[in-house]
Amino acid sequence: MIRNSISTIIFEALNGYYCPFSDSINQAAKKVIEFLTFHFDLRLTPTQKGKLKVLTALSLVRCKNDRSLDDSFLSSNKVFQTAELNQLSAYIQVDSDKLVDELSYLLMFLYVEGLLRKADEIEFKFDYFATIDTKSQQISTQILHQVEEKYQIQLPEEIRHSYRQRVRQSNRRHAIYSFYTSSFQRTNKYNRSMKSIPFTLKLFGV
């Protein structure tokens, strides 16, 4: 929750044009993104790259300050090759076990954004989304019922299934990576946001 809040503040304030971290963190983040891009054949838009860069840099800072994740979004670590993982771990100076957990966080972002081409080959754990998935099921069922009642139709099951999936995926995306880009109409508003970022990072122990 802390990461999600900070990443949203940073991305909203800077619109992805600037990553307010040290050069060493930015270089390490670049290496991690190159690793993910190569292994998962990522094709990201500039906005998606900006989001991933913020999340990756934030993830590395949290690790280096002993605030790494204590769980993984992966059921299996087989998605990564040990030799390459150890090489990346040594380069960015993050313990390999911690690195897997952090990479799982980034992979989940790519998954909920629909950016993983072979997502079915990755064994994800979705326990984190249990509550929001239940709510999504209730919402989609209610909406589908109202549509059928309003227009006196019976929707095919494949359409119902597809709609439920879309609602669930959308809510998962906003539940864990709540990026909302906005523009600043006044320079002083932008400047205030810039000044607040270092304070926010310190407040959350980043």
N, C-alpha and C positions, 0 to 999 in steps of 0.2 A: 504493500500500500504506500509506503514511503517513497519507493522508487517511482511508482506510477504518478504520485503527486509532484515529485520534483521534475520528472521528465516532461510532464504536461506544462509546468510553469516555464521551464527552459524553452520548450518548443513553441509555446504560445508567444513568449516574449521576443524570441529571436527568429521565429518563422523558419528555422532550419538553416539559416545562413551562417551561423556562428556556433561553435561548440565551446563553452566557457570552461575548458579544462586545460591542464598543463600540456606542454608539447609532448612530454613522455607518454602521458595518458592517451593523447590523440594518436600518437604513432602506434602505440599498442593496440588501440581500437581499430586502426586501419589494418593492422596485421590480422586481427580476429575476423574482421569483415572479409578480407581477402580469402582467409581460410574457409569461411562459410560460403562465400560466393563460388569458389572453386568446387567444393564438395557437393553443393546442392544446385549448381548451375543457376544461380540467382540472376534475375533480370529485373532490376529495380529502377523505378522512376526517381528523379532527383528528390522529390518529397519523401519517398520511401527510404532512400539512402540517408537523408537527413534524420529521419526518425530512428533508423537503426544505429546511426553514429552516436546519437544522444544516449540511447539505451545501452550501447556497448561501452561507451566511456563511463557512464554512470555505474555500470556493472563492475568495471575494473577498479574504479575508485572505492566502491564499497568493499571489494575484495581486499584491496591494499590497506584498508582501515579496519580489517577484521570484522566486517559486517556482511560477509558472503551469505548466500542462501544456505539453509540447512536442509533443503529437500530438492528433489529434481522433478521436472515435468516429463522425464523419460522413464519408461519401465525397464529399458535395457540400454546399456552403454555401447552396444555393438555397432551403433550407427557411426562411431568414430574408430579409426585405426589407431592402435596404441602408440606406434612409433611417431606418427604425425602429431598426435595429441601431446605426447611428451615433448616434442620439438617446440610446439607452440607454447606449452606450459613454461619451458625454460626461457623462451624468448621474452614473454611478457611477465615472467617472474610471478606466476600464480600456480599454486599447488594443483596438480592434475585432477585430483578428486573434486576440488572446489571448482575448477575450470569446467568440468563436465556439467555441474549443476548450473553454472552461469550460462553455459552454451545452451542448456535446455531451456532456459528462460528466453534467450534470444530466438531459439527455434520455435518456441510457442508463439512469440510475436509474429514470426514469419508465417506460421500456420494459420493463425486467426486472421491475418491479412490476406490469406489466400495466395501466398507467394512461394510456397513449397511445391515443386512440380511432382515429386513422388512422396507426398505426405503419407500415403497408405503404407509405405515401407518403414515408417518410423513408429515405434511403439510409444505413444504418448500416454501419460496419466492425466485424467481430467477431473480428479477429485476436487481440485481447487474451485471448479465451476459447478459443483453439485447443486448449490442453492440457486444460482442464476439459471441453470439448465432447467430446473423444476419450474421456475417462474416463466421461462421462455415457453415451455410446453403448455402451461396454463394459458398464457397470452395468445399463442398461435391457435390453440384449439378454440378459444373464445372467438377470435376474429374469423376463423374459417366457418364456424357455426353461424355467425351473424351474416356473413356473405351468402351462405347457402340459404338461409332463412329469408334474407332480403330479396334475392333473385330467384328463389324457388328452384334451385338447381342442386345436383349432387356432384361435387367435384371428384374427379378421378383420384385414386389413392396416390399416384405418382406426383400429382400436383400438391396434394396435402403434405406429403412427405418432403418435397422440395421446399415448400414454404416454411415448414417447421425447422428445417435445417438452416434456412437463411436467417430466421429470427434468432435461433440459438447462436449461430456464428456471429451475428451482429452484436448480440448482448455480451458474448464472451469477449469480443474485441473491446467493447467499452468498459467491461468489468475489470480488465487488467491493464490495458494500454489506452487510456482515455485521452488521446491526442485530439485537441480541437484547435485548429489553426485560426488565428484571427489577425487582422491588420490593425495598425496603429494610425489613427487619423491625425494625431498631434505629436510633434516631436517630443514635447515634454513628457507625454505619457510613455513613449518608448524609453526615454532616458530614465524615468523613474523605475521602470521594469528592469533595466540594465543594472541599476544600482542595487536593486533588491535581491538579485541573484546570488551574489557572494554571501549575503546574510542568510538567505534560505539554505544554501548548501551547508553553511556552518551550523545552522539551527538543527538540521537533520543529521549532523555528524558525518557529512560527506567530505 
